Amino acid sequence: MKSEAVAQRKLAVLAILSLVFIAACGGGASSAGNPAPSASPAPIISTLSPSTAVAGGGAFTLTITGTNFVAASTVTFGGAAPTTTFVSSTELTAAIPASSIASTGRMAVTVTNPVSSGGTSTPIDFTITSGANPVPTISVLAPSCAPAGEQFIDAVDNQLTVISSDTGGIFAAGSVVRWNGSDRPTASNGSVNALVAQISASDIATAGTASVTVFNPPPGGGTSNALTFTINTGAVDPQSIALDPAGKFVYAASLGCNTGTGGYVSMYTVNPTTAALTSVGPPVSTYGYGVYADTVTVDPTGKFAYATNSGDYWDTALARMAPSRCTPSTPRPEP
């Protein structure tokens, strides 16, 4: 019995020593002082070059730039796996065969690293176009109205800006703005989705409306939807009114129209019996760079009228005062 107890004690000591040995040699679960290595970051695509191609075109080399690329990275183009060349950790190239761009559409491009090196990137679309100019769509005219008889369509010059809500290059080389179906001299305003057309004083001489469209030339192309330009009878939304000392004339500082730009002064004669007002010609621009006409006043002699503009939406420092000369026989201000 005594020998058995001694044997059991020896076995217990050996077990304790074994556990100590395993722990000392790093066996068992990792400790807080030895964390498991973290996963590598996923690859990220920044740009594709080129980012578009014409359907039916030939094979080409696609350059993918981004970050976290490795030597074993592979490119997927619309589900296919083209031959990929590792250039650096920020650049890959892929040989895209003609069969991959045979028809129009969008191809998702991804970069995949081995699982231990980050996995798959977020896809970026590659666009395959028909090669034909699109039919344009337009959404905004700036301005979209003006008083009849004005010299300038926007109180400053004769430029009408036509804007598309599509920023994907909806206009083409040779796009032209049409006023009631007739071409007007047209140029880009430096944006892929805006054009500037020259509109003459004769185009806005009479109150009414004009249909504005944009035409894209062949191949493809066509005429856009139409937007309406309104030519008002006189100015709208008066901001201030002034009566000359003799009581013969009234001057009103107004907007040109509800969605136009610039300030105007409208002139009226006063009927001495009924006090009814009669317009004296079209409103006159205050020649200020501003959105609103604020106030108008006439000097005590009745020889001069003064109008102020509020300035620009974003820079009220552009506000100014415009003096004009008046005469009893000709109440219209003359800058």
Stockholm file with secondary structure:
# STOCKHOLM 1.0

chainA/1-335         MKSEAVAQRKLAVLAILSLVFIAACGGGASSAGNPAPSASPAPIISTLSPSTAVAGGGAFTLTITGTNFVAASTVTFGGAAPTTTFVSSTELTAAIPASSIASTGRMAVTVTNPVSSGGTSTPIDFTITSGANPVPTISVLAPSCAPAGEQFIDAVDNQLTVISSDTGGIFAAGSVVRWNGSDRPTASNGSVNALVAQISASDIATAGTASVTVFNPPPGGGTSNALTFTINTGAVDPQSIALDPAGKFVYAASLGCNTGTGGYVSMYTVNPTTAALTSVGPPVSTYGYGVYADTVTVDPTGKFAYATNSGDYWDTALARMAPSRCTPSTPRPEP
#=GR chainA/1-335 SS CHHHHHHHHHHHHHHHHHHHHHHHTTCSSCCTTSCCCCCCCCCEEEEEESCEEETTCCCEEEEEEEECCCTTCEEEETTBCCEEEEEETTEEEEEECGGGGSSSEEEEEEEECCGGGTCBCCCEEEEEECSSBCCCCCCEEESCEEETTCSSTTSSSSEEEEECSCTTTCSCTTCEEEETTEEECEEECSSTTEEEEECCGGGGSSSEEEEEEEEECSSBCEECCCEEEEEESSCEEEEEEEECTTSSEEEEEEESSTTCCSEEEEEEEECTTTCCEEECSSCEECCCSSSCEEEEEECTTSSEEEEEECCCSSCGGGCCEEEEECCSSCCSCBC
#=GC SS_cons         CHHHHHHHHHHHHHHHHHHHHHHHTTCSSCCTTSCCCCCCCCCEEEEEESCEEETTCCCEEEEEEEECCCTTCEEEETTBCCEEEEEETTEEEEEECGGGGSSSEEEEEEEECCGGGTCBCCCEEEEEECSSBCCCCCCEEESCEEETTCSSTTSSSSEEEEECSCTTTCSCTTCEEEETTEEECEEECSSTTEEEEECCGGGGSSSEEEEEEEEECSSBCEECCCEEEEEESSCEEEEEEEECTTSSEEEEEEESSTTCCSEEEEEEEECTTTCCEEECSSCEECCCSSSCEEEEEECTTSSEEEEEECCCSSCGGGCCEEEEECCSSCCSCBC
//
